Amino acid sequence: LGIMFRIFHYLDAVCKEQSFSKAAQRLYISQPSLSITIRNFENEIGIQLFDRSSFPIQLTDVGVVYMEGVQRILAIEHELEAYIDDITELKSGKLILGAAHLFASYLIPRFIAQFSEKYPQLEIQLKEADMFTLQNLLLKGEVDIIIESGEFDDALFKAVPLYKEQTLLAVPLSDPINLSLGSFRLSVQDVLSNRHIDESVPCVSFVAFSKRRFLILEKGHDMRNRLLQACRENGFEPQICMVINQLMTAYNMVEQQMAVSFVSDTIVKLCGKKENVAFYKIPQSVRNINLIYSKNRYATKAMQEFINFVTTISKCGIDSLLKKE
């Protein structure tokens, strides 16, 4: 049985890396040994799992079906290991977290640093990906908890609210439109002092920006969906000048006077004073930042402790957590 699980882990590594050499490096074994082991296993079960003629290596049609079963088995193995880890009172074990770039770079490390002080022997891993990939990793059991702001299926996932953030329209300060919208314009200091969340501050009419060029995030990002929805609700399609992978990059490009973009107040607070950007409050701009985990998996003690730990910190005030060290 142990040999079978070892081979399943080998197959899983090759499947994810799409390369025998990269999988061998990940598994800390030689590439010839890995290739021979998997070839012998394919001969034993009478199925060719990988198409070695393709680059990168792909699963065959029957290999796709076989690996779906293997991944279900590995997910069960992970749950059993997690249950055993719980018995040891978190003196060992693993916690795998997932997040988009912004949270993975600026928020989660602060949580991990403090949580690791309490549980120093607990191994913590972090994976970065877009919203849809993260949710898929949750369902596969490859990630325990993710921090995200997008929509999710509450039949599959359990969400624990962490804090709320505000979506703002960021506009180059040199854009002439700022002169005609002075009563709506917010400065970076207004955002840092939370004036933008004051109910007395009016929302700008988004249609005023129908002729402006937009920076937009790649597919899979919640902020992209929000921008497209806002444009269409106001009767226009955005003039997209560039598609970007990271929200932080979009914000920096607005500062360089390139185009307008949606940003979050989280980003503004993390970056501090950028004097070359004007901000505008827009309707339906609040989104929840949640800790999310799968309803169909065993919630380990490590997961429960991390959730309790993070939610306790967030109650003390997310602004203090976001302040630059």
Residue frames as qw, qx, qy, qz and C-alpha x, y, z in Angstrom:
[[0.000, 0.885, 0.465, 0.000, 0.00, 0.00, 0.00],
 [0.324, -0.774, 0.098, 0.535, 2.86, 2.36, 0.83],
 [0.393, -0.108, 0.596, 0.692, 4.42, 1.80, -2.60],
 [0.192, 0.633, 0.674, 0.329, 1.09, 2.52, -4.27],
 [0.131, -0.937, -0.249, 0.209, 0.71, 5.85, -2.46],
 [0.405, -0.547, 0.338, 0.650, 4.30, 6.74, -3.33],
 [0.329, 0.194, 0.681, 0.624, 3.56, 6.13, -7.03],
 [0.051, 0.825, 0.555, 0.097, 0.36, 8.16, -6.76],
 [0.251, -0.859, 0.004, 0.446, 2.42, 11.08, -5.45],
 [0.408, -0.232, 0.560, 0.683, 4.86, 10.60, -8.34],
 [0.238, 0.513, 0.705, 0.427, 1.99, 10.69, -10.85],
 [0.090, -0.910, -0.379, 0.140, 0.51, 13.76, -9.20],
 [0.346, -0.679, 0.211, 0.613, 3.83, 15.61, -9.36],
 [0.336, 0.011, 0.655, 0.676, 4.36, 14.85, -13.07],
 [0.114, 0.703, 0.669, 0.215, 0.77, 15.86, -13.80],
 [0.163, -0.923, -0.215, 0.276, 1.19, 19.22, -12.06],
 [0.330, -0.638, 0.363, 0.594, 4.69, 19.99, -13.35],
 [0.747, 0.637, 0.081, -0.172, 4.01, 18.63, -16.87],
 [0.421, 0.711, -0.550, 0.121, 7.63, 17.53, -16.87],
 [0.922, -0.195, -0.301, 0.148, 9.48, 14.46, -15.58],
 [0.552, 0.258, -0.336, 0.719, 12.61, 16.47, -14.81],
 [0.199, -0.494, 0.173, -0.828, 10.76, 19.18, -12.85],
 [0.826, -0.405, -0.156, -0.359, 8.72, 16.57, -11.01],
 [0.850, -0.006, -0.379, 0.366, 11.91, 14.70, -10.10],
 [0.251, 0.373, -0.326, 0.832, 13.41, 17.88, -8.66],
 [0.509, -0.476, 0.035, -0.716, 10.26, 18.48, -6.64],
 [0.932, -0.273, -0.153, -0.185, 10.32, 14.89, -5.35],
 [0.268, -0.759, 0.592, -0.044, 14.10, 14.91, -4.69],
 [0.828, -0.022, 0.546, 0.128, 14.72, 11.83, -6.85],
 [0.215, -0.317, 0.604, 0.699, 16.55, 11.35, -10.13],
 [0.560, 0.393, -0.137, -0.716, 14.70, 11.88, -13.39],
 [0.441, 0.225, -0.823, -0.279, 15.61, 8.42, -14.82],
 [0.019, -0.084, -0.920, 0.381, 14.37, 6.72, -11.65],
 [0.409, 0.358, 0.378, -0.750, 11.07, 8.59, -11.82],
 [0.535, 0.388, -0.421, -0.621, 10.59, 7.83, -15.52],
 [0.329, 0.148, -0.930, -0.074, 11.31, 4.13, -15.07],
 [0.136, 0.166, 0.809, -0.548, 9.01, 3.83, -12.05],
 [0.504, 0.412, 0.206, -0.730, 6.09, 5.43, -13.87],
 [0.505, 0.363, -0.626, -0.471, 6.74, 3.46, -17.09],
 [0.177, 0.049, -0.975, 0.129, 6.76, 0.21, -15.10],
 [0.285, 0.288, 0.641, -0.652, 3.53, 1.22, -13.35],
 [0.547, 0.415, -0.165, -0.708, 1.87, 1.99, -16.70],
 [0.426, 0.245, -0.835, -0.247, 2.92, -1.44, -17.97],
 [0.010, 0.052, 0.915, -0.401, 1.58, -3.06, -14.79],
 [0.383, 0.426, 0.525, -0.629, -1.90, -1.50, -15.11],
 [0.442, 0.332, 0.732, 0.397, -1.92, -1.73, -18.90],
 [0.158, 0.924, 0.348, -0.001, -2.63, 1.96, -19.43],
 [0.494, 0.215, 0.010, 0.842, -0.50, 4.76, -20.88],
 [0.207, -0.781, -0.457, 0.373, -1.16, 7.73, -18.60],
 [0.107, -0.778, 0.125, 0.607, 1.11, 10.34, -20.18],
 [0.706, 0.671, 0.157, 0.162, 1.59, 11.42, -23.78],
 [0.608, -0.528, 0.201, 0.558, 5.36, 11.81, -23.85],
 [0.511, 0.340, 0.438, 0.656, 5.38, 13.09, -27.43],
 [0.011, -0.901, -0.296, -0.318, 3.75, 16.37, -26.43],
 [0.478, -0.048, -0.302, 0.823, 5.50, 19.35, -24.90],
 [0.221, -0.442, 0.770, -0.403, 4.83, 20.00, -22.15],
 [0.137, -0.054, -0.989, -0.025, 3.87, 16.45, -21.20],
 [0.559, -0.138, -0.014, -0.817, 0.09, 15.93, -21.16],
 [0.516, 0.000, 0.798, -0.310, -2.21, 13.26, -19.81],
 [0.108, -0.109, -0.841, -0.519, -3.79, 10.87, -22.29],
 [0.536, -0.336, -0.268, -0.727, -7.60, 10.74, -22.36],
 [0.805, -0.333, -0.491, -0.024, -7.63, 7.69, -20.11],
 [0.506, 0.046, -0.445, 0.737, -4.92, 9.32, -18.00],
 [0.208, -0.367, 0.059, -0.905, -7.21, 12.26, -17.24],
 [0.765, -0.381, -0.288, -0.432, -9.86, 9.89, -15.86],
 [0.805, -0.117, -0.481, 0.326, -7.30, 7.84, -13.92],
 [0.333, 0.187, -0.352, 0.854, -5.73, 10.94, -12.34],
 [0.447, -0.480, -0.079, -0.751, -9.11, 12.22, -11.18],
 [0.873, -0.357, -0.319, -0.098, -9.37, 9.03, -9.11],
 [0.686, 0.062, -0.377, 0.620, -5.77, 9.37, -7.88],
 [0.045, 0.392, -0.184, 0.900, -6.38, 12.94, -6.72],
 [0.675, -0.497, -0.160, -0.521, -9.48, 11.87, -4.81],
 [0.885, -0.213, -0.353, 0.217, -7.41, 9.20, -3.05],
 [0.488, 0.199, -0.294, 0.797, -4.66, 11.69, -2.23],
 [0.278, -0.527, 0.013, -0.803, -7.26, 14.10, -0.84],
 [0.837, -0.444, -0.236, -0.216, -8.51, 11.36, 1.49],
 [0.784, -0.008, -0.333, 0.524, -4.93, 10.63, 2.52],
 [0.165, 0.416, -0.181, 0.875, -4.45, 14.33, 3.32],
 [0.565, -0.549, -0.082, -0.611, -7.58, 14.33, 5.51],
 [0.903, -0.301, -0.292, 0.091, -6.39, 11.27, 7.42],
 [0.599, 0.158, -0.290, 0.729, -2.99, 12.86, 8.00],
 [0.123, -0.519, 0.062, -0.844, -4.71, 16.03, 9.17],
 [0.758, -0.513, -0.205, -0.346, -6.83, 14.08, 11.63],
 [0.857, -0.162, -0.294, 0.391, -3.74, 12.40, 13.06],
 [0.344, 0.364, -0.187, 0.845, -1.97, 15.77, 13.29],
 [0.422, -0.627, -0.083, -0.649, -4.87, 17.08, 15.37],
 [0.868, -0.410, -0.278, 0.028, -4.29, 14.33, 17.90],
 [0.706, -0.004, -0.220, 0.673, -0.74, 15.59, 18.42],
 [0.225, -0.853, -0.294, 0.367, -2.08, 19.04, 19.50],
 [0.396, 0.913, -0.016, 0.092, -0.51, 20.86, 16.54],
 [0.535, -0.661, 0.434, 0.296, 2.99, 19.79, 17.54],
 [0.305, -0.152, 0.724, 0.600, 3.34, 18.77, 13.90],
 [0.437, 0.634, 0.634, -0.077, 1.32, 18.94, 10.70],
 [0.275, 0.058, 0.417, 0.864, 0.79, 21.24, 7.75],
 [0.244, 0.744, 0.443, -0.437, -1.45, 24.17, 6.88],
 [0.384, 0.154, 0.524, 0.745, -1.70, 25.23, 3.23],
 [0.139, 0.718, 0.318, -0.603, -2.99, 28.73, 2.55],
 [0.440, 0.364, 0.550, 0.610, -3.92, 30.31, -0.76],
 [0.035, 0.810, 0.256, -0.527, -4.39, 33.89, -1.92],
 [0.539, 0.785, 0.142, 0.269, -4.14, 36.26, -4.83],
 [0.613, 0.348, -0.210, 0.678, -0.92, 38.25, -5.19],
 [0.128, -0.692, 0.125, -0.699, -1.94, 41.27, -3.11],
 [0.763, -0.557, 0.088, -0.317, -3.01, 39.28, -0.06],
 [0.957, -0.019, -0.106, 0.270, -0.18, 36.76, -0.50],
 [0.544, 0.445, -0.185, 0.687, 2.42, 39.52, -0.62],
 [0.000, -0.490, 0.223, -0.843, 1.18, 41.99, 1.97],
 [0.636, -0.442, 0.076, -0.628, -1.44, 40.50, 4.26],
 [0.957, -0.152, -0.232, -0.083, -0.95, 36.77, 4.81],
 [0.619, 0.308, -0.494, 0.527, 2.76, 37.03, 5.72],
 [0.176, -0.468, 0.388, -0.775, 1.77, 39.14, 8.72],
 [0.850, -0.271, 0.019, -0.451, -0.73, 36.50, 9.80],
 [0.913, 0.133, -0.359, 0.143, 1.75, 33.68, 9.26],
 [0.333, 0.478, -0.513, 0.630, 4.52, 35.40, 11.22],
 [0.404, -0.406, 0.406, -0.712, 2.33, 35.82, 14.30],
 [0.927, -0.093, -0.051, -0.359, 0.62, 32.43, 13.99],
 [0.797, 0.293, -0.473, 0.234, 3.98, 30.65, 13.66],
 [0.006, 0.504, -0.574, 0.646, 5.11, 32.16, 16.95],
 [0.700, -0.247, 0.333, -0.582, 2.25, 30.33, 18.62],
 [0.950, 0.069, 0.293, -0.078, 2.69, 27.07, 16.67],
 [0.005, 0.772, -0.549, -0.321, 6.35, 26.98, 15.61],
 [0.373, -0.198, 0.888, 0.180, 6.35, 23.29, 14.66],
 [0.603, 0.567, 0.521, -0.205, 3.41, 23.60, 12.27],
 [0.370, -0.049, 0.548, 0.749, 4.52, 23.69, 8.63],
 [0.346, 0.740, 0.339, -0.467, 2.76, 26.48, 6.70],
 [0.415, 0.089, 0.591, 0.686, 2.74, 26.74, 2.92],
 [0.262, 0.666, 0.192, -0.672, 1.39, 29.55, 0.74],
 [0.448, 0.266, 0.690, 0.503, 0.13, 29.31, -2.85],
 [0.157, 0.494, -0.008, -0.855, -0.60, 32.30, -5.09],
 [0.190, 0.270, 0.819, 0.469, -3.23, 32.12, -7.83],
 [0.290, -0.189, -0.206, -0.915, -6.33, 33.82, -9.20],
 [0.569, -0.120, 0.392, -0.712, -9.77, 33.36, -7.64],
 [0.889, 0.155, -0.164, -0.399, -11.00, 30.49, -9.83],
 [0.620, 0.350, -0.674, 0.196, -7.77, 28.52, -9.51],
 [0.086, -0.314, 0.690, -0.647, -7.81, 28.93, -5.73],
 [0.731, -0.046, 0.255, -0.632, -11.37, 27.66, -5.44],
 [0.867, 0.265, -0.383, -0.178, -10.48, 24.67, -7.60],
 [0.377, 0.382, -0.738, 0.408, -7.48, 23.92, -5.37],
 [0.426, -0.237, 0.530, -0.694, -9.80, 24.02, -2.35],
 [0.873, 0.092, 0.012, -0.478, -12.13, 21.48, -3.91],
 [0.783, 0.351, -0.509, 0.066, -9.20, 19.21, -4.79],
 [0.812, -0.569, -0.066, 0.109, -7.89, 19.37, -1.22],
 [0.716, 0.289, -0.105, 0.627, -4.61, 20.96, -2.32],
 [0.061, 0.396, -0.239, 0.884, -5.26, 24.10, -0.25],
 [0.240, -0.379, -0.805, 0.388, -6.85, 24.31, 3.21],
 [0.012, -0.817, -0.401, 0.415, -7.94, 27.96, 3.44],
 [0.417, 0.374, 0.284, 0.778, -7.91, 30.85, 1.00],
 [0.037, -0.622, -0.280, 0.730, -8.30, 34.59, 1.47],
 [0.217, 0.253, 0.611, 0.718, -10.30, 36.13, -1.34],
 [0.188, 0.334, 0.237, -0.893, -12.82, 38.78, -2.27],
 [0.301, 0.057, -0.633, -0.711, -14.69, 37.18, -5.16],
 [0.779, -0.097, 0.012, -0.620, -17.99, 35.38, -5.38],
 [0.035, 0.244, -0.967, 0.069, -18.23, 31.76, -4.27],
 [0.630, -0.230, -0.595, -0.442, -20.74, 28.92, -4.23],
 [0.375, -0.455, 0.531, -0.609, -22.06, 28.70, -0.66],
 [0.958, -0.050, -0.028, -0.280, -23.13, 25.11, -1.34],
 [0.864, 0.267, -0.299, 0.305, -19.45, 24.18, -1.68],
 [0.447, 0.305, -0.382, 0.749, -17.62, 26.69, 0.48],
 [0.448, -0.764, -0.414, 0.208, -17.85, 28.13, 3.96],
 [0.326, 0.613, -0.070, 0.716, -16.89, 31.78, 4.32],
 [0.496, -0.620, -0.384, 0.471, -15.70, 33.52, 7.46],
 [0.202, 0.928, 0.109, 0.293, -15.87, 37.34, 7.05],
 [0.678, -0.106, -0.183, 0.704, -12.54, 39.03, 7.70],
 [0.080, -0.542, -0.149, 0.823, -13.06, 42.68, 6.81],
 [0.481, 0.771, 0.418, 0.006, -14.66, 44.93, 4.20],
 [0.378, -0.294, 0.276, 0.834, -12.78, 46.92, 1.61],
 [0.370, 0.774, 0.235, -0.457, -13.90, 49.66, -0.72],
 [0.620, 0.294, 0.469, 0.556, -13.42, 49.70, -4.48],
 [0.003, 0.801, 0.036, -0.598, -12.36, 53.11, -5.80],
 [0.679, 0.661, 0.185, 0.259, -11.85, 54.53, -9.26],
 [0.512, -0.563, 0.183, 0.623, -8.25, 55.74, -9.55],
 [0.507, 0.818, 0.219, 0.158, -7.60, 58.48, -12.11],
 [0.614, 0.124, -0.034, 0.779, -4.32, 60.13, -13.16],
 [0.176, -0.702, -0.312, 0.616, -4.15, 63.53, -11.50],
 [0.124, -0.294, 0.386, 0.865, -3.18, 65.11, -14.85],
 [0.104, 0.444, 0.815, 0.358, -6.50, 64.06, -16.45],
 [0.100, -0.212, -0.068, -0.970, -8.60, 67.21, -17.14],
 [0.515, -0.468, -0.621, -0.362, -11.74, 65.42, -15.97],
 [0.491, -0.333, -0.587, 0.551, -10.60, 66.01, -12.38],
 [0.056, 0.023, -0.075, 0.995, -11.23, 69.76, -12.79],
 [0.468, -0.240, -0.346, -0.777, -14.92, 69.25, -13.52],
 [0.754, -0.346, -0.544, -0.130, -15.43, 66.67, -10.77],
 [0.181, 0.451, -0.531, 0.694, -13.85, 68.55, -7.90],
 [0.587, -0.382, 0.248, -0.669, -16.81, 67.99, -5.54],
 [0.979, -0.062, -0.078, -0.179, -16.41, 64.21, -5.94],
 [0.634, 0.511, -0.497, 0.299, -12.61, 63.99, -6.02],
 [0.777, -0.627, 0.061, 0.016, -10.78, 62.36, -3.13],
 [0.214, 0.773, -0.583, 0.131, -7.10, 62.60, -2.33],
 [0.667, 0.107, -0.711, 0.192, -4.87, 59.82, -1.08],
 [0.028, 0.170, -0.617, 0.768, -5.01, 61.44, 2.35],
 [0.649, -0.109, 0.029, -0.753, -8.81, 61.20, 2.25],
 [0.856, 0.035, -0.484, -0.179, -8.50, 57.45, 1.69],
 [0.474, 0.195, -0.694, 0.506, -5.84, 57.00, 4.36],
 [0.153, -0.096, 0.510, -0.841, -8.08, 58.78, 6.86],
 [0.090, 0.338, 0.936, -0.036, -11.15, 56.76, 5.75],
 [0.280, 0.379, 0.122, -0.874, -13.07, 59.78, 4.54],
 [0.321, 0.136, -0.696, -0.627, -14.05, 57.73, 1.47],
 [0.258, -0.278, -0.925, -0.005, -16.29, 55.49, 3.60],
 [0.117, 0.296, 0.433, -0.843, -18.19, 58.42, 5.08],
 [0.305, 0.560, 0.768, 0.059, -21.80, 58.28, 3.89],
 [0.113, 0.861, 0.159, -0.469, -21.76, 62.05, 3.31],
 [0.140, -0.476, 0.597, 0.630, -19.20, 61.64, 0.51],
 [0.738, 0.455, 0.129, -0.481, -21.11, 61.32, -2.80],
 [0.704, 0.034, 0.631, 0.324, -20.51, 58.69, -5.47],
 [0.082, 0.460, -0.411, -0.782, -19.43, 59.92, -8.89],
 [0.801, 0.443, 0.166, -0.368, -21.50, 59.16, -11.99],
 [0.659, -0.244, 0.615, 0.358, -19.47, 56.43, -13.63],
 [0.622, 0.638, 0.415, 0.182, -20.76, 57.33, -17.10],
 [0.017, 0.969, -0.160, -0.188, -18.57, 60.45, -16.92],
 [0.347, -0.585, 0.677, 0.281, -15.60, 58.16, -17.62],
 [0.835, 0.361, 0.403, -0.099, -17.07, 56.43, -20.69],
 [0.596, 0.785, -0.147, 0.079, -14.48, 58.05, -22.99],
 [0.253, -0.777, 0.574, -0.054, -11.49, 57.25, -20.78],
 [0.678, 0.323, -0.660, -0.011, -9.02, 54.41, -21.35],
 [0.775, -0.519, 0.198, -0.302, -9.00, 51.67, -18.71],
 [0.172, 0.419, -0.881, 0.134, -6.42, 49.34, -17.23],
 [0.855, -0.182, -0.027, -0.484, -8.10, 46.01, -16.55],
 [0.426, -0.438, 0.786, -0.091, -7.04, 42.82, -14.80],
 [0.247, 0.173, -0.886, -0.352, -6.85, 39.42, -16.47],
 [0.738, -0.245, -0.399, -0.486, -9.75, 36.97, -16.45],
 [0.705, -0.197, -0.632, 0.253, -10.27, 35.27, -13.09],
 [0.242, -0.013, -0.411, 0.879, -9.94, 38.48, -11.05],
 [0.045, -0.689, -0.680, 0.246, -12.92, 39.83, -9.13],
 [0.065, -0.638, -0.029, 0.767, -11.89, 43.45, -9.81],
 [0.022, -0.066, 0.681, 0.729, -12.07, 42.80, -13.58],
 [0.078, -0.496, -0.848, -0.171, -15.64, 41.56, -13.22],
 [0.124, -0.719, -0.442, 0.522, -16.58, 44.61, -11.16],
 [0.070, -0.443, 0.271, 0.852, -15.15, 47.02, -13.71],
 [0.048, -0.117, -0.786, -0.605, -16.93, 45.37, -16.66],
 [0.119, -0.602, -0.786, 0.070, -20.21, 45.25, -14.75],
 [0.107, -0.666, -0.240, 0.698, -19.98, 48.93, -13.78],
 [0.013, -0.268, 0.475, 0.838, -19.32, 49.96, -17.38],
 [0.112, -0.260, -0.848, -0.448, -22.17, 47.89, -18.80],
 [0.128, -0.649, -0.684, 0.306, -24.63, 49.08, -16.15],
 [0.024, -0.697, -0.060, 0.714, -23.82, 52.60, -17.31],
 [0.655, 0.681, 0.263, -0.197, -24.34, 51.74, -20.96],
 [0.395, 0.814, -0.413, -0.099, -20.82, 51.54, -22.36],
 [0.963, 0.008, -0.074, 0.259, -17.98, 49.12, -23.04],
 [0.419, -0.810, 0.205, 0.356, -14.62, 50.18, -21.59],
 [0.591, 0.744, -0.298, 0.093, -11.80, 51.26, -23.88],
 [0.861, -0.445, 0.161, 0.188, -9.14, 48.88, -22.62],
 [0.301, 0.866, -0.400, 0.002, -5.57, 50.06, -23.13],
 [0.278, 0.453, -0.825, 0.193, -3.83, 47.24, -21.27],
 [0.879, -0.331, -0.252, -0.232, -4.61, 43.94, -19.53],
 [0.052, 0.624, -0.643, 0.440, -2.62, 43.45, -16.33],
 [0.650, -0.108, -0.750, 0.063, -2.10, 40.54, -13.95],
 [0.438, -0.321, -0.596, 0.592, -1.78, 42.39, -10.64],
 [0.117, -0.906, -0.395, -0.095, -3.88, 45.13, -9.06],
 [0.484, -0.693, 0.066, 0.531, -0.76, 46.71, -7.56],
 [0.444, 0.008, 0.488, 0.751, 0.69, 47.09, -11.07],
 [0.092, 0.713, 0.557, 0.415, -2.50, 48.77, -12.27],
 [0.324, -0.898, -0.225, 0.194, -2.33, 51.26, -9.41],
 [0.508, -0.472, 0.267, 0.669, 1.30, 52.07, -10.17],
 [0.345, 0.278, 0.572, 0.690, 0.44, 52.66, -13.83],
 [0.065, -0.883, -0.438, -0.157, -2.33, 55.06, -12.87],
 [0.437, -0.781, 0.015, 0.445, 0.27, 56.97, -10.87],
 [0.438, -0.200, 0.483, 0.731, 2.38, 57.12, -14.04],
 [0.329, 0.520, 0.033, -0.788, -0.61, 58.88, -15.71],
 [0.079, -0.075, 0.877, 0.468, -1.31, 56.04, -18.16],
 [0.412, -0.321, -0.632, -0.573, -5.05, 55.39, -17.72],
 [0.539, -0.389, 0.303, -0.683, -7.81, 54.92, -15.14],
 [0.498, 0.036, -0.867, 0.012, -8.43, 51.76, -13.17],
 [0.735, -0.585, -0.158, -0.305, -10.35, 50.24, -10.31],
 [0.349, 0.350, -0.715, 0.494, -8.27, 49.85, -7.15],
 [0.619, -0.571, -0.539, 0.015, -9.05, 48.84, -3.58],
 [0.241, -0.896, 0.177, -0.329, -8.58, 51.05, -0.55],
 [0.892, -0.375, 0.165, 0.191, -6.43, 48.22, 0.80],
 [0.739, 0.338, 0.118, 0.571, -3.88, 48.90, -1.95],
 [0.089, 0.842, -0.012, 0.532, -3.94, 52.64, -1.33],
 [0.597, -0.768, 0.162, -0.168, -3.30, 52.13, 2.37],
 [0.912, -0.163, 0.176, 0.334, -0.48, 49.70, 1.72],
 [0.627, 0.451, 0.130, 0.622, 1.26, 52.00, -0.74],
 [0.346, -0.542, -0.231, 0.730, 0.89, 55.15, 1.32],
 [0.176, 0.804, 0.107, -0.558, 1.01, 58.63, -0.17],
 [0.460, 0.196, 0.585, 0.638, 0.92, 58.76, -3.97],
 [0.061, 0.568, 0.201, -0.796, 0.23, 62.38, -4.86],
 [0.128, 0.258, -0.552, -0.782, -0.35, 61.88, -8.60],
 [0.172, -0.286, -0.907, -0.258, -3.67, 60.00, -8.31],
 [0.431, -0.125, 0.164, -0.879, -7.22, 61.19, -7.74],
 [0.012, -0.145, -0.985, 0.091, -9.86, 58.84, -6.37],
 [0.482, -0.135, -0.170, -0.849, -13.60, 58.63, -6.81],
 [0.391, 0.047, 0.817, -0.421, -16.21, 56.78, -4.79],
 [0.378, 0.037, -0.662, -0.646, -18.48, 54.61, -6.93],
 [0.762, -0.193, 0.103, -0.610, -21.83, 52.90, -6.24],
 [0.989, -0.073, 0.005, -0.132, -21.94, 49.30, -4.94],
 [0.419, 0.718, -0.509, 0.223, -18.25, 49.44, -4.17],
 [0.472, -0.547, 0.609, -0.326, -17.97, 47.46, -0.94],
 [0.818, 0.159, -0.535, -0.140, -16.69, 43.90, -1.13],
 [0.781, -0.559, 0.230, -0.158, -16.08, 41.38, 1.63],
 [0.341, 0.548, -0.756, 0.111, -12.67, 39.86, 2.24],
 [0.888, -0.282, 0.070, -0.356, -13.25, 36.32, 3.49],
 [0.179, -0.387, 0.905, -0.008, -11.44, 33.29, 4.79],
 [0.821, 0.186, -0.137, -0.522, -12.89, 30.42, 2.74],
 [0.176, -0.312, 0.933, 0.012, -12.63, 26.65, 3.09],
 [0.441, -0.030, -0.750, -0.492, -14.40, 23.65, 1.60],
 [0.683, -0.267, 0.234, -0.638, -17.60, 22.43, 3.26],
 [0.955, 0.093, -0.194, -0.205, -16.90, 18.88, 2.09],
 [0.628, 0.342, -0.574, 0.397, -13.57, 18.45, 3.84],
 [0.680, -0.539, -0.403, 0.292, -12.58, 17.80, 7.40],
 [0.023, 0.901, -0.138, 0.410, -11.72, 21.10, 9.07],
 [0.729, 0.030, -0.498, 0.469, -8.48, 20.35, 10.88],
 [0.487, -0.742, -0.282, 0.366, -7.53, 21.81, 14.21],
 [0.440, -0.181, 0.193, 0.858, -4.83, 23.83, 12.44],
 [0.032, 0.469, 0.513, 0.718, -7.49, 25.33, 10.16],
 [0.390, -0.777, -0.484, -0.099, -9.78, 26.12, 13.08],
 [0.548, -0.575, -0.131, 0.593, -6.97, 27.70, 15.09],
 [0.337, 0.036, 0.307, 0.889, -5.84, 29.81, 12.14],
 [0.113, -0.624, -0.536, -0.557, -9.38, 31.04, 11.46],
 [0.485, -0.778, -0.375, 0.136, -9.90, 31.94, 15.11],
 [0.561, -0.367, 0.027, 0.742, -6.52, 33.63, 15.25],
 [0.236, 0.198, 0.385, 0.870, -7.03, 35.76, 12.14],
 [0.218, -0.704, -0.521, -0.431, -10.62, 36.78, 12.92],
 [0.528, -0.704, -0.301, 0.368, -9.53, 37.89, 16.38],
 [0.435, -0.213, 0.160, 0.860, -6.83, 40.10, 14.86],
 [0.083, 0.410, 0.507, 0.753, -9.22, 41.60, 12.32],
 [0.330, -0.786, -0.518, -0.070, -11.65, 42.61, 15.08],
 [0.498, -0.564, -0.124, 0.646, -8.89, 44.77, 16.56],
 [0.218, 0.872, -0.022, -0.437, -8.93, 46.90, 13.41],
 [0.842, 0.326, 0.288, 0.318, -7.76, 46.00, 9.95],
 [0.271, 0.934, -0.098, 0.211, -6.25, 49.48, 9.42],
 [0.424, -0.771, 0.475, -0.015, -3.63, 48.85, 12.06],
 [0.834, -0.057, 0.517, 0.186, -2.77, 45.56, 10.39],
 [0.667, 0.642, 0.260, 0.273, -2.40, 47.18, 6.97],
 [0.075, -0.972, 0.205, 0.087, -0.08, 49.91, 8.14],
 [0.724, 0.513, -0.378, 0.263, 3.40, 49.59, 6.70],
 [0.803, -0.437, -0.193, 0.355, 5.95, 48.36, 9.20]]
